[in-house]
Amino acid sequence: MTLLQRREPARHMARFYRLWASADLWGRVVVMREWGRIGSPGRVRVDHYDNATDAAAWLARIEQVKRRKGYA
């Protein structure tokens, strides 16, 4: 699981972005993303992939984009 946070007190910004993957009952890989303001329940998105390679590539891509936007 990867937890990224972005805090900018001057802009009253405190956000999180959580990424993780797991296998489902049918042998596919499920990539889950949760995001929102720190301290509140976030929104969740679930994507399904046929293999772990595709899921890992997508997780790496999402993390790269978020880090470029200032998440650490």
Beta strands, then each sheet from edge to edge (+ up, - down):
strand 1: 2-8
strand 2: 13-23
strand 3: 29-37
strand 4: 43-49
sheet 1: 1+ 2- 3+ 4-
end
